[in-house]
Amino acid sequence: MSRKSPQQFVKRQKEMERARKAREKMAKRQEKKECLVTEKDLSENSDQLISNET
């Protein structure tokens, strides 16, 4: 089997780095979305608690 050229190795490394950054970015977006949903749920629950207390 022949070895791949150095240019192909560099290209593959760049592709892997780009894919890693994309995964991290998606994870951040998902975390942000979950945080917003949690905050929304908390605010709705606190509104219900306030209305139940009065």
C-alpha positions as CSV (number, residue, x, y, z in Angstrom):
1,M,0.0,0.0,0.0
2,S,1.2,3.4,-0.8
3,R,1.2,6.3,1.6
4,K,-0.9,9.3,1.0
5,S,0.7,12.6,0.1
6,P,1.4,15.2,2.7
7,Q,-1.1,17.6,1.1
8,Q,-3.8,15.0,1.6
9,F,-2.8,14.6,5.2
10,V,-3.0,18.4,5.8
11,K,-6.4,18.6,4.0
12,R,-7.7,15.7,6.1
13,Q,-6.5,17.5,9.3
14,K,-8.2,20.7,8.3
15,E,-11.5,18.8,7.5
16,M,-11.3,17.2,11.0
17,E,-10.7,20.5,12.7
18,R,-13.6,22.1,10.8
19,A,-15.9,19.2,11.8
20,R,-14.8,19.5,15.4
21,K,-15.5,23.2,15.5
22,A,-18.9,22.6,13.9
23,R,-19.8,20.0,16.6
24,E,-18.7,22.4,19.4
25,K,-20.7,25.2,17.8
26,M,-23.8,23.0,17.6
27,A,-23.4,21.9,21.2
28,K,-23.2,25.5,22.3
29,R,-26.4,26.4,20.4
30,Q,-28.2,23.4,21.9
31,E,-27.1,24.3,25.4
32,K,-28.2,27.9,24.8
33,K,-31.6,26.6,23.6
34,E,-32.0,24.3,26.6
35,C,-31.1,27.1,28.9
36,L,-33.8,29.4,27.4
37,V,-36.4,26.7,27.6
38,T,-35.5,26.1,31.3
39,E,-35.7,29.8,32.1
40,K,-39.0,30.0,30.3
41,D,-40.4,27.1,32.3
42,L,-39.1,28.6,35.6
43,S,-40.7,32.0,34.8
44,E,-44.0,30.2,34.0
45,N,-43.8,28.2,37.2
46,S,-43.1,31.3,39.3
47,D,-46.0,33.1,37.7
48,Q,-48.3,30.2,38.6
49,L,-47.0,30.2,42.2
50,I,-47.6,33.9,42.5
51,S,-51.1,33.6,41.2
52,N,-51.8,30.6,43.5
53,E,-50.6,32.5,46.6
54,T,-52.9,35.5,46.0
